[in-house]
Amino acid sequence: MTTMTLQVPDELEKEHEETARFIAAKLYEAGKITLGKAAAMVGMEKWDFAEILLNYGVHFMDASAEAAINDARKF
């Protein structure tokens, strides 16, 4: 995984984990990354991350079938 530096408003300084989870959730929602990669991005297990998606207005079942199939093949 690559590390990126992101400039954010000062108000988010103490919200590092929350901001990272939000970004990961939205990247997943947009189909840019799989659920597994989104979870890894924030240091969580895939199924734990799936449980918090609704906190960000993201529905787990909205992922493309192809991404879900690819995730399942890894097991």
C-alpha positions as CSV (number, residue, x, y, z in Angstrom):
1,M,0.0,0.0,0.0
2,T,1.2,3.5,-0.7
3,T,1.3,6.3,1.9
4,M,-0.2,9.6,0.9
5,T,-0.1,13.0,2.7
6,L,-3.3,14.9,2.6
7,Q,-3.8,18.5,3.7
8,V,-7.0,18.9,5.7
9,P,-8.5,21.8,7.7
10,D,-7.2,22.3,11.2
11,E,-10.6,21.2,12.6
12,L,-9.9,17.7,11.4
13,E,-6.5,17.4,13.1
14,K,-7.9,15.4,16.0
15,E,-10.2,13.4,13.8
16,H,-7.5,11.4,11.9
17,E,-9.1,8.0,12.3
18,E,-12.6,9.2,11.5
19,T,-11.4,11.1,8.4
20,A,-9.5,8.1,7.1
21,R,-12.5,5.8,7.6
22,F,-14.8,8.3,5.8
23,I,-12.4,8.5,2.9
24,A,-12.0,4.7,2.7
25,A,-15.8,4.3,2.9
26,K,-16.4,6.8,0.1
27,L,-13.7,5.2,-2.1
28,Y,-15.4,1.9,-1.6
29,E,-18.8,3.4,-2.4
30,A,-17.4,4.9,-5.6
31,G,-16.1,1.4,-6.7
32,K,-12.5,2.6,-6.6
33,I,-11.4,0.0,-4.1
34,T,-12.7,-3.3,-2.7
35,L,-14.1,-3.7,0.7
36,G,-11.0,-5.6,1.7
37,K,-8.7,-2.7,0.6
38,A,-10.9,-0.1,2.2
39,A,-10.7,-2.1,5.5
40,A,-6.9,-2.5,5.2
41,M,-6.5,1.2,4.5
42,V,-7.8,2.0,8.0
43,G,-6.3,-1.1,9.8
44,M,-9.6,-2.9,10.2
45,E,-10.9,-6.4,9.4
46,K,-13.1,-6.5,6.4
47,W,-16.3,-7.5,8.2
48,D,-15.7,-4.9,11.0
49,F,-15.3,-2.2,8.4
50,A,-18.5,-3.4,6.6
51,E,-20.4,-2.8,9.9
52,I,-19.4,0.8,10.1
53,L,-20.2,1.7,6.5
54,L,-23.7,2.9,7.4
55,N,-22.1,5.5,9.6
56,Y,-21.0,7.2,6.4
57,G,-24.1,6.6,4.4
58,V,-22.6,3.7,2.4
59,H,-24.5,0.5,2.0
60,F,-22.4,-2.7,2.0
61,M,-24.6,-4.4,-0.6
62,D,-24.2,-1.7,-3.1
63,A,-20.8,-3.0,-4.1
64,S,-20.5,-4.4,-7.6
65,A,-21.0,-8.1,-8.0
66,E,-17.6,-8.3,-9.6
67,A,-15.8,-6.8,-6.6
68,A,-17.7,-9.1,-4.2
69,I,-16.7,-12.2,-6.4
70,N,-13.1,-11.1,-6.5
71,D,-13.0,-10.6,-2.7
72,A,-14.6,-14.1,-2.2
73,R,-12.0,-15.7,-4.5
74,K,-9.2,-14.6,-2.1
75,F,-10.5,-17.1,0.5
